[in-house]
Amino acid sequence: MKSKYKLDLVALEENQAILSGEIYVFEAKGRKASGITARVALLNIKKIATKLRKALHEDIKNLPKRKRNISPEALQAAKEKRQKTIADKKL
């Protein structure tokens, strides 16, 4: 796993721990401040998840595409055939 994901995952786990602790205090003692802190932790989790999702999407998009095992001659022939078909459709 790449290090740029590791930092976000650690932050995600920290916010999850904060959230579970604050929800426990909010339910047990009914503290308003704990509820607010829990909401902030949820917002941070959402931000981190969005950041991770965007980073993963970019990395997936930037992966090299697998090429088929086709000879250059066959690729050229297919290109010429495609161009001929397009030209025929235009007429």
N, C-alpha and C positions, 0 to 999 in steps of 0.2 A: 504494500500500500504506500502511496506517495505521501510525503511529509505534509503537503498542503492540505490533504484530507485529514491527517492525523490531528492537527491543531483544532480543526473545526469539530471533529468528533469528541475531543477532550472537552471543548467548551460546551458541546451539546450534553455530555454526561454531567458536567458541573451544573448546568442549568436544570437538568432533570432532578438532580439531588436537591437543589434549592427548592424546586417546585414541590417535590414530595414532602419536604420538611415544612414548608410554609402552609401547604394544604392541611397537614396534620394539625398544626398550631391553630389554623383558622377554624377547623371543625371542632377541635377540643376546647379551645378557649374563646372562640368567637371574636378574635382580634381583627379589626378592620385593616390594620397595617399589614398583617400577614396575607390577607386577601389581595391587597394591592401589590405586594411583592410577588405573589404567585402569578398575578396577571403580567407583571413585567417579565418574569421568567418565561412565561408562555410566549410572550412577544419575542423575546430573544431566541427561543427555540425556533420560532417561525422564521426569523431572519436568517439564522444559521442554516436551516433546512433549505431555504430558497437559494442561499449562496452556494451550498453544496450541490444542489440540483443544477444550477447554472454552470458551475465548474465541470460537473460530470458531462453535461450536454456538450459543452465546448470540447472537452477531451475526446468524447465519442465522435464528434463531428470531424475532429482533426486527425483521427486515426487513418493510416493509409488504407486505401481501398484495395481489396484483393483483385489481382488481375488474373484473367483466365489464361490458360496455356495455349495461346493462339500465335501462330507465326506472324511476323510482320507482313508477309505477302498476303496471308488470309485477311489480316486487318485492312490492308490497302484495297483488296478486292471488295470487301464488305463496304468500305467507305465509298468506292466508286459506284457500287450497286445502289447504295442509299441515295447518292447524289443524282443518279439516273432516274430513280423512282420519283424523287422530289421534282426534278425537271419535267418528267412526264405528267405529273399532277398539275403543274402550273399551266400546261398547254390546254 
